Amino acid sequence: MGGAPSWAQRPEFYTCACGADLVYVCQVPENRDFAVHPGRPEQPDSVRPDAYGLFLGNEVYLPACPDRCDPAAVWPVNQN
């Protein structure tokens, strides 16, 4: 959490509906896999049978409103 984003392309900046500039919270790296909970179905064409692949070939960045004007004041940014 926090730090500086490692942009795959040019940096992107957004403004919240309340007028505040969104600030970087975190990033999910490309080709991230997440463990499958026991008893859950396999993901078709996944990297492994015990993992779900997410964001294949895409970096996902999460900037959010520093004023916390709304719980949903987060804007996912996708780059590949």
C-alpha positions in Angstrom: 0.0 0.0 0.0 1.2 3.5 -0.8 4.5 4.2 -2.4 4.8 5.1 -6.1 3.1 3.3 -9.0 5.2 1.5 -11.6 3.2 2.6 -14.6 3.1 0.3 -17.6 2.3 3.2 -19.9 2.0 6.9 -19.2 0.9 8.0 -15.7 -2.8 8.7 -15.4 -4.4 11.2 -13.0 -8.0 11.5 -12.0 -10.2 13.8 -10.0 -13.0 12.7 -7.6 -16.5 13.8 -8.1 -16.0 15.9 -4.9 -13.1 17.8 -6.6 -10.2 16.2 -4.8 -7.3 14.8 -6.8 -7.3 11.0 -6.4 -4.1 9.6 -4.8 -2.3 6.3 -5.4 -3.3 3.5 -3.0 -1.9 0.3 -4.6 -1.3 -1.6 -7.7 -1.9 -5.3 -8.7 0.8 -6.6 -11.0 0.0 -8.2 -14.3 -0.7 -12.0 -14.5 -1.5 -12.1 -10.8 -2.8 -15.4 -9.6 -4.9 -16.0 -6.4 -5.2 -19.3 -4.6 -8.4 -21.3 -5.1 -10.3 -22.0 -1.9 -10.8 -25.8 -1.3 -13.9 -27.1 -3.0 -14.2 -24.2 -5.4 -14.3 -24.9 -9.2 -11.2 -24.6 -11.4 -10.9 -21.6 -13.7 -10.9 -22.7 -17.3 -7.5 -22.1 -19.0 -5.9 -21.0 -15.7 -2.2 -21.0 -15.1 -2.6 -23.8 -12.5 -5.5 -25.9 -11.3 -5.1 -24.4 -7.7 -5.1 -20.8 -8.8 -7.4 -18.2 -10.4 -5.7 -15.9 -12.9 -6.6 -12.3 -12.7 -5.7 -9.3 -14.8 -4.0 -11.3 -17.4 -1.5 -9.0 -19.2 -2.8 -6.0 -17.4 -1.5 -3.8 -14.5 -4.3 -2.5 -12.3 -3.8 0.7 -10.3 -6.1 1.9 -7.5 -6.2 5.6 -6.8 -8.7 6.8 -4.2 -10.1 10.0 -2.8 -7.9 11.3 0.1 -11.0 13.1 1.5 -12.9 9.8 1.8 -16.0 11.5 0.6 -17.6 8.2 -0.3 -16.7 4.5 0.4 -16.8 3.9 -3.4 -14.4 6.8 -4.2 -11.8 4.6 -5.8 -11.1 4.5 -9.5 -9.5 1.4 -11.0 -7.1 2.1 -13.8 -6.1 -0.6 -16.2 -3.0 -0.6 -18.4 -1.3 -3.2 -20.5 
